[in-house]
Amino acid sequence: MKDLHLQKVLVPIKNNFGNEILVDMTKQDHKYWEDKFSFLKSERMPHPCFFLFKKETYISGNIIDKEDRIPDWSEDDKLVFECGLHYIYSNNAPHFYSSIKYLKKGKFEEWSGNSLNTIQRNFPKLAFIHNLHLSDMNGYPMYYDENGFYFVELNQPENLANLLRIPLIYAKSICKELNSWDNKTIEDTKEEIEEIKKIRSNAREMVTEGEVAIDEDVFGLEEKLSSIQRRHKKFKDICNDLKPKWFNEAIEAIEFFKK
């Protein structure tokens, strides 16, 4: 699929009154979405929501994996995978969502299965939809910059791989590279920055009238701050390179919803 992340992608949807409107799925503009869904303001709910797309797929009986059946399982039980794209009024943009429900005798049961493992066992072809959960309509993971860099700082490649939807081996290489710059991990560099700030603060308090203040950068504070900034910029560049991939995954999901 072509990289369309810099082009308009117009999708027709029907509002609550049955009227068809076109929305540009590439828009990341708070006001744009509030205007498009202004009719939600009349909804008497704390967080009115509109489903741009909503799809349910289910399996039943012996097809449900044994690991995902409840204790009093029966042939009539159903495992339901619901997914779609919804907009909660006042949010910056619509987001993908997915959930697993267990249906018994027409009623949803309390169920605590692991969604990802359950989907991989029972709906393997739809795992790519679940991977988009909480991503915006462009496929960009929620808080990918802040959360992603945090996972790098803590050297958590598994969490980074899940967030950015990249192979674990790539996530490990990102963590290794960004935690080796200047022969210091991000965490160690940040700790040194905080320690220098404390020393500087204490030094200023000890300076009496007529004495010369301690050199503001005698401990290399600016260099360490720059090191963090350069690493963060490198991480942002990595994420920007992933945006066409994320967007194409979102378009693939939307095409699935439209079938």
C-alpha positions as CSV (number, residue, x, y, z in Angstrom):
1,M,0.0,0.0,0.0
2,K,1.3,3.5,-0.8
3,D,2.4,5.8,1.9
4,L,-0.5,8.2,2.1
5,H,0.2,9.8,5.4
6,L,0.8,13.2,3.9
7,Q,-2.4,13.1,1.7
8,K,-6.1,13.6,2.4
9,V,-8.1,10.5,3.0
10,L,-11.8,11.3,2.9
11,V,-14.2,8.8,4.4
12,P,-18.0,9.0,4.3
13,I,-19.8,8.4,7.6
14,K,-23.4,8.9,8.7
15,N,-24.1,11.1,11.7
16,N,-26.8,10.6,14.3
17,F,-29.4,12.0,12.0
18,G,-28.6,9.7,9.2
19,N,-26.9,12.4,7.1
20,E,-23.7,11.4,5.3
21,I,-20.7,13.6,5.9
22,L,-17.1,13.4,4.7
23,V,-14.3,13.4,7.2
24,D,-10.6,13.7,6.5
25,M,-8.9,10.9,8.4
26,T,-5.5,12.7,8.3
27,K,-6.8,15.7,10.3
28,Q,-5.2,16.2,13.7
29,D,-7.1,19.3,14.6
30,H,-9.1,19.5,17.8
31,K,-11.5,22.1,16.4
32,Y,-12.0,20.2,13.1
33,W,-13.3,17.2,14.9
34,E,-15.5,19.1,17.4
35,D,-17.1,20.9,14.4
36,K,-17.7,17.7,12.5
37,F,-19.4,16.1,15.5
38,S,-21.0,19.2,17.0
39,F,-24.3,17.2,17.1
40,L,-22.8,15.3,20.0
41,K,-23.1,18.3,22.3
42,S,-26.8,17.6,22.6
43,E,-26.2,14.1,24.0
44,R,-26.9,13.9,27.7
45,M,-23.9,11.9,28.6
46,P,-20.6,12.8,30.4
47,H,-18.5,11.8,27.4
48,P,-20.7,11.5,24.3
49,C,-19.2,9.1,21.7
50,F,-19.8,8.5,18.0
51,F,-18.7,5.3,16.3
52,L,-17.3,6.0,12.9
53,F,-16.9,2.2,12.4
54,K,-18.0,-0.6,14.6
55,K,-17.6,-4.3,13.8
56,E,-18.3,-7.5,15.8
57,T,-16.9,-10.9,15.0
58,Y,-17.7,-14.0,17.1
59,I,-16.9,-17.7,17.3
60,S,-18.9,-20.2,19.4
61,G,-18.9,-23.7,20.8
62,N,-15.9,-25.9,20.3
63,I,-14.2,-23.3,18.1
64,I,-13.5,-21.3,21.3
65,D,-10.0,-22.2,22.5
66,K,-10.0,-24.3,25.6
67,E,-7.9,-21.7,27.5
68,D,-10.6,-19.1,27.0
69,R,-13.7,-21.0,28.0
70,I,-15.3,-20.2,31.4
71,P,-15.7,-23.0,33.9
72,D,-19.4,-23.8,33.1
73,W,-18.8,-23.6,29.3
74,S,-21.4,-24.8,26.9
75,E,-21.8,-25.3,23.2
76,D,-23.9,-22.1,22.9
77,D,-21.2,-19.9,24.4
78,K,-19.8,-17.1,22.2
79,L,-16.6,-15.2,22.2
80,V,-17.1,-11.8,20.7
81,F,-14.3,-9.5,19.3
82,E,-15.6,-6.0,18.9
83,C,-13.4,-3.4,17.2
84,G,-13.8,-0.1,15.5
85,L,-13.0,3.6,15.3
86,H,-14.8,6.0,17.6
87,Y,-14.7,9.7,18.5
88,I,-15.3,10.9,22.1
89,Y,-16.4,14.5,22.0
90,S,-13.7,17.1,22.9
91,N,-10.9,14.6,22.1
92,N,-8.2,15.7,19.6
93,A,-9.2,12.9,17.1
94,P,-11.0,9.6,16.7
95,H,-9.2,6.5,18.1
96,F,-9.2,2.8,17.3
97,Y,-10.5,0.5,20.0
98,S,-11.0,-3.2,20.5
99,S,-12.4,-5.5,23.2
100,I,-13.2,-9.1,23.9
101,K,-16.5,-10.2,25.4
102,Y,-17.8,-13.6,26.5
103,L,-21.5,-14.2,25.8
104,K,-23.4,-16.9,27.6
105,K,-27.2,-17.4,27.1
106,G,-27.4,-14.0,25.5
107,K,-25.7,-12.2,28.4
108,F,-22.2,-10.9,28.7
109,E,-20.2,-12.7,31.4
110,E,-17.6,-11.2,33.7
111,W,-14.4,-12.4,32.1
112,S,-10.7,-11.6,32.7
113,G,-8.9,-13.2,29.8
114,N,-5.7,-11.6,28.3
115,S,-7.1,-9.8,25.3
116,L,-3.9,-10.1,23.1
117,N,-3.4,-13.8,23.8
118,T,-7.1,-14.5,23.4
119,I,-7.2,-12.8,20.1
120,Q,-4.1,-14.5,18.8
121,R,-5.6,-17.9,19.7
122,N,-9.2,-17.3,18.5
123,F,-9.0,-14.4,16.0
124,P,-5.5,-14.6,14.6
125,K,-6.3,-12.7,11.4
126,L,-7.6,-9.8,13.4
127,A,-4.7,-9.3,15.7
128,F,-3.5,-6.4,13.6
129,I,-6.7,-4.6,14.5
130,H,-6.1,-5.1,18.2
131,N,-2.6,-3.8,17.9
132,L,-4.1,-0.5,16.9
133,H,-6.1,-0.2,20.1
134,L,-6.0,3.4,21.4
135,S,-4.0,4.6,18.4
136,D,-5.5,7.7,16.6
137,M,-7.2,7.4,13.2
138,N,-3.7,7.9,11.6
139,G,-2.5,4.8,13.4
140,Y,-0.2,6.8,15.6
141,P,0.2,5.1,19.0
142,M,-1.1,7.1,22.0
143,Y,1.6,9.3,23.5
144,Y,4.2,7.5,21.4
145,D,6.8,10.2,21.9
146,E,6.5,10.6,25.7
147,N,5.8,6.9,26.6
148,G,8.2,5.6,24.0
149,F,11.1,7.6,25.2
150,Y,10.2,6.7,28.8
151,F,10.4,3.0,27.8
152,V,13.8,3.6,26.2
153,E,15.0,5.4,29.4
154,L,14.0,2.4,31.5
155,N,15.5,0.0,28.9
156,Q,12.1,-1.8,28.4
157,P,12.3,-3.0,24.7
158,E,9.3,-5.3,25.1
159,N,7.0,-2.4,26.1
160,L,8.6,-0.2,23.4
161,A,8.0,-2.9,20.7
162,N,4.3,-3.2,21.8
163,L,3.8,0.6,21.8
164,L,5.5,1.3,18.4
165,R,4.3,-1.9,16.8
166,I,7.8,-2.9,15.8
167,P,9.8,-6.1,16.0
168,L,11.4,-6.7,19.4
169,I,14.9,-6.9,17.9
170,Y,14.5,-3.4,16.5
171,A,13.2,-2.1,19.9
172,K,16.2,-3.6,21.6
173,S,18.6,-1.9,19.1
174,I,16.9,1.5,19.8
175,C,17.2,1.1,23.6
176,K,20.8,-0.1,23.3
177,E,21.8,2.8,21.0
178,L,20.1,5.6,22.9
179,N,21.4,4.4,26.2
180,S,25.0,4.2,25.1
181,W,25.5,7.8,23.8
182,D,28.3,9.6,25.7
183,N,29.0,6.3,27.5
184,K,26.0,6.9,29.8
185,T,22.5,5.6,30.0
186,I,19.6,8.2,29.8
187,E,18.7,7.3,33.4
188,D,22.3,7.9,34.7
189,T,22.6,11.1,32.8
190,K,19.3,12.4,34.2
191,E,20.5,11.5,37.7
192,E,23.7,13.4,37.2
193,I,21.7,16.4,36.0
194,E,19.7,16.4,39.1
195,E,22.8,16.1,41.3
196,I,24.5,19.0,39.6
197,K,21.4,21.1,40.0
198,K,21.5,20.4,43.8
199,I,25.2,21.2,44.0
200,R,24.7,24.5,42.2
201,S,21.8,25.4,44.4
202,N,23.7,24.7,47.5
203,A,26.8,26.6,46.2
204,R,24.7,29.7,45.5
205,E,23.4,29.6,49.1
206,M,26.9,29.4,50.5
207,V,28.2,32.4,48.5
208,T,28.5,35.5,50.7
209,E,28.7,39.1,49.6
210,G,32.0,39.8,47.9
211,E,32.7,36.2,47.0
212,V,32.8,34.9,43.5
213,A,30.0,32.6,42.6
214,I,30.8,29.0,41.4
215,D,31.1,28.6,37.7
216,E,27.6,28.0,36.4
217,D,28.7,25.1,34.2
218,V,31.8,23.8,36.0
219,F,30.2,20.3,36.1
220,G,29.1,20.2,32.5
221,L,25.4,20.6,33.0
222,E,24.7,22.0,29.6
223,E,26.6,19.2,27.9
224,K,24.5,16.6,29.8
225,L,21.2,18.4,29.0
226,S,22.2,18.5,25.4
227,S,22.9,14.8,25.5
228,I,19.3,14.1,26.6
229,Q,17.9,16.5,24.0
230,R,20.0,14.9,21.2
231,R,18.8,11.4,22.2
232,H,15.2,12.6,22.4
233,K,15.5,14.2,18.9
234,K,16.9,10.9,17.6
235,F,13.9,9.0,19.0
236,K,11.5,11.5,17.4
237,D,13.2,11.0,14.1
238,I,12.8,7.2,14.5
239,C,9.0,7.7,15.2
240,N,8.7,10.0,12.2
241,D,10.2,7.3,10.0
242,L,7.5,4.9,11.4
243,K,4.6,7.2,10.6
244,P,4.0,5.9,7.0
245,K,3.9,2.3,8.4
246,W,1.5,3.3,11.1
247,F,-0.7,5.1,8.7
248,N,-0.8,2.3,6.2
249,E,-1.9,-0.1,9.0
250,A,-4.7,2.3,9.9
251,I,-5.9,2.4,6.3
252,E,-5.8,-1.4,6.2
253,A,-8.0,-1.5,9.3
254,I,-10.5,1.0,7.9
255,E,-10.7,-1.0,4.7
256,F,-11.6,-4.0,6.8
257,F,-14.3,-2.0,8.7
258,K,-15.8,-0.9,5.4
259,K,-16.3,-4.5,4.1
